[in-house]
Amino acid sequence: MDASLKINRRDFIKKSAIVTTAATVLNSADLHARTFDNHKVLTILHTNDVHSRIEPFPMDGSKYQGLGGVASRSALITKIRSEQRNVLLLDAGDIFQGTPYFNKFGGEVELKMMSSMKYDASTMGNHDFDNGLQGFYQQLPNANFPIICSNYDFSNTILNKSTIPYKIFKLDGLKIGVFGVGIALKGLVADMNYGETIYKDPIFVANDLSDRLSNDYKCDLVICLSHLGYKYASSKVSDQVLAKNNKNIDLIIGGHTHTFMNEPEDVINLSGKVTTINQVGFAGINLGRIDYHFENYKGKKILTSSPYVITNELSS
């Protein structure tokens, strides 16, 4: 793990003071800007590969001791929502598998916790198939948010009509289109666990949906929830490959490779514009945040910050 992720109480207090000061300045500017109809701020919060990490890692001297945990993440999300007018909370998959909570309750606790934190949407990762399609289906009543899967065709499975290919969120006059693409399941997930699920080429699907969301539905921002992985040494489809081979995706929120990105990466896409990639490790250790500023006639402007480190000190 990057050294910047290791944080003690003194560092935390110092960083909190800096963040608080910066937030005060930004919030003052934001409040002033809101008096004008042509300036709006959208805050994207996101996680990936939480892997059933409900409690922080134990204080046992291990690499990630004390990090993660739903309680502290929930407190931070609540705080940010109290400061920002327009917030979307998204997840890039692999909600399940990794702690006894999943072994015992099959995903019930994870989805209930996400619902209590008011997640707006999630996509599916390969480990979300670990109890099979039936196991995932049985837990869906615990999710008060949509599961967005665009390149998995579940028509011939029990998940038919249980997921959606995209969703358009409307916040403060802004339209934000969100869709989700997942990794090829063959060889990664047991055949019996995904059954007759049909896998579709993620780049083709992503281009089709992002073009429709941008051009037909006139979305102000197009977000892809990706469980493809950040990058590979081979030519395997990844977030980097997708970012370079699309025209209308503004932001890729990634997962699968458990990549700790200290800051988002901007990639020039086929239209000559920027597609931004971000991913925040795994196990709920970090909470990602990206702020988009919208001004009439000036397009989008991104204000980013380092990922929040989730520690039990947040609630102390």
N, C-alpha and C positions, 0 to 999 in steps of 0.2 A: 504494500500500500504506500502511496506517496506520503512523504514526510509531512506534507501540509494537512493530512487527514488526522495526524496525531495531535490531540488537543488536551491540555490540562486545565485546571480551574483558572489559573492566572491568565493563560492564553485566551481562554473562553471569555473571561470578563473583559479583557482588553479588546478582543474582536467584537464582542457584543456592544461595547461603547462606541467603537468605530461604526458598526452597522447602524446603531441607534442614531448617532449623529447624522450619518448619511441619509438614513430614512427620514429624519426630521426635515432635512433640507429638501429631499425629494417630495415628501408629503406636502410641505408648504408650497412648493412649486406646483405640485399636482392640484392642490386645492385652488390655487390661483388660476391654473390652466382650465379647470373645469367650468369656470365662469364663461368660457368660450366654447361654443358648440363644435368648433373645428379641431379640438384637441381631446383625445381619449387615450387612456392607458389600459392595456390588457396584460394581466400577470398570469403567466403559465407556470404552475407548480407540477412537478412530476417525479415519479418513482419508476423503478424497473427491477425485476428479479428479486422481489422482497422475500420469496421463498419461505413463507410461513413464519417469519421472524416476528413474533408477537412481543416478546420481551427482549430487553437488551442482551447482548452477549455477556456471559457471566464474567465476574471480576476474578479471573483465574490466571492472569498473567499472559494470556494469549494475545495475538496481534490486534484483535478487534474488541478487546474487553471493554465493557461499558457502553459500546456504541449500538445504535439502532434502538428499536422499541417503539411500539405504537403510541404509548402515553405521551412521550416527548414529541413525537412527530405530530400528533394531534394538537398538542398545545401550540406548537409553532405554526401550524396551518391556521388555527383559530386566530392567532395574533396577526398573521399576514392578512387574513380576510378582514380583520377589524381596521386595518390600515389602508387597504386597497379596495377600490370600488368594483372592479371587474376581475374576477379570479376564476380560472379553470384548473381543476386538479385531475391529472391524467396518469395512467399507468401503462407500461409497455409489456406486460405479461410476465409469466412465471410467478404467479401469485402463490402457487402451491409448492409443496415439497421442501423439506429441509429441517423441520423440527418435529417433535412429538405431537404438536398441536394438529398437524396434518394427519399423522398416523392414527391418532385417536378420533378426530372429528371430521376428517375427510374434506376439509376446506370450509366448513361452516364458520369457524371463528374468524378466518381471514376475511371472508366476504362480509360478515357482520361488522367487523372493525372498519373495513373500507367504507361501508355504508354509513357508519356512525361518523366518519370523517368527511362524509359527503363528497366522495369521488364522483366526478362527472362522467368518466368513461374509462374502460380498460380494453386492451386486446388480449388474446390468448398466446401464451408461450408453450413450448413443447412439454414442460412439466405440468401444465394444466390438464394434460391428457393422462396423467399418471394413474388415475382411478378409472380410466376409460371414459367414453362419451356419456355412459349412464351415470357415472359418479359425478361428472361435472354438471350434468343436467339436474341431478337431484339437489345440488347446492344452489342453483340459480335463484330460487325464491329468497335467498339470503342477500342477494345483490340488488340494492336499490339504485343501480346505475346500469347503463347498457354495456354489453360486451360487443365490441366492434371488430368484426373479422371480415376482411374484404376478399382475400384470395383463398380462403377455405370454403368450399362449397359443401354445405351440410344437408343438401336437399334430400338425400337418401338415408339420413341418420335421425336419431332421436333429437338432435339439436336443430332440426329444420325449423326455421322461424324463431329460434331462441336467441340468435345473434342478428346483428344488423350490419350492412356493408359500410355505412357511413352515417354521420349525424351532423346536422348544422345547428350550432349553438348561437343564440342571439343575445348579445349583451350590450346594453347602452347604445343600441343602434348599429352595432358591429355584427357581422355574420362570420362565424368561424367554422369552417368545414373540417371535420375530423374523420379519418378512415384508418384502417389497420391492416398490416401485412405480416404474415408469419413465415417461419422457416420451413423448408421441406421436411415432412415428417418421416418419410421412408428411411429406415436405417437409424433413425434417431429415437423414434417412438415405436413401441411394439405394435405390429400390424393390428392386433385385436383391440388395441386401445383407441385407434382412430377409425377403425372399420371402413365404411364406404365414403369417408371424407375425400373429396376431390381437391387436390392441390393445384392451384393456378399460378402461372408465372407472376411473381410479385412486381416486377418492373412494368409489365404490360398492364396489370390491374392498377398499379399506382398511377401510371400515366393517364389511363382512361379516367379514373375517378378524380384525380387532381385537376385535369383539364375541365371536366364537367363542373366540379365545385367552383373553380375559378371563373370559367367563361359562361357557363349556363346559369349557375346559381349565384354568381356575382359575390362570392365570399371575399371578405377583406383579408382573410388569412386562411391558409390551407396547411393542416397539420397531419403528418403521418405517424401513427403509433407503430413502431417497427420492432419485431422480434427476429430480425435477420442476423444481427451481430454487427459490430462497428466496422471491422475490417479483417481481411484474411490475406495470408501470403499467396493463396491460390486465386483463381478467377471466380471463386464462389460469390454469389450475390450477397452484398453487404450494404450497410447504410452508405458507405462511401461510394459504392458503385451506383446505388439508387440515386444519390444526390447528384452525381455527374450526368445521369441519364434521364433526367426529367425536365420539365419546363415550368411547372406551376406549384411545386411543393415549397412552402416557405420554411417549414420546420420539421425535422425528423427527430422524434423522441425515441431513442433506441433502447434495446435490451439484448439479452442472450449472452453476450461476451463478458458481462460483468466489468465493463470498462469504467474506471474512475477518470472522468474528464474534469480537469480543473477549470476549464472554460469551454464554451461551445466552439465548434469548428465551422467556419463558413466555406462552402464549396460553390464554385461557379457552375451553374447548370447549363442545359442546352439552350436556354433562352438568353444566356449572358447575365442572368440575375443570380442572387445568392440563395442557396438552400443551406440552412443551418442544421447541424447535427449536435445533439447532446445526449449524454448517457451518464448515470450517476452511480456506477458500481453495482452493489447488490445488498440484500438483507436489510434494506431500509437504513443503511448507514448514513446516506446523504439524501437530502431533498433538493431537487433541481429547481431553479427559478430563472425564467426569462421574461423580461418586460418589453412589450411592444408599445411604442407611442405612435398614434395615428393623428395626422394633421391633414385637413382637407387640402388637396392640390399638391401635397408634398410626399405622399406615399407613406411607407412604413419606416420607422426608426427603431432599432433594437438597443435596449439598455440591459446588459447582462451583469451578473455578479457571480462570485465563486459559490459553489454549492454549499448549502447549509449542512454542517455536520450534526447529526442527531446524537446527542449524549444525554445521560440521565441528569446532567447539570442544568439542562434547560428547564426542568421542573423543580429544581431545588431552590 
